[in-house]
């Protein structure tokens, strides 16, 4: 008996690269909170970019941003062209 292929619900997080933008400029001492993701500061924001392995990890990053008292401006999955 063959198993049906796994179906990923619409809107579910799949592994891949993501960009999270927060209001405020985080310095490098916060980098460890985002497990090797790149942090770039620009014009009063911090852009956090890197590999997210699953939905739980993405929610963990969002929770950390909340715990730091920062405003999350955007979350964007990146395509190969990004």
Secondary structure, DSSP 8 states (H G I E B T S, - for coil): ---------TT---SEEEEEEEES---GGGGGGGTT-EEEEETTEEEEEEEE-SHHHHHHHHHHHHHTT--EEEEEE--TT-
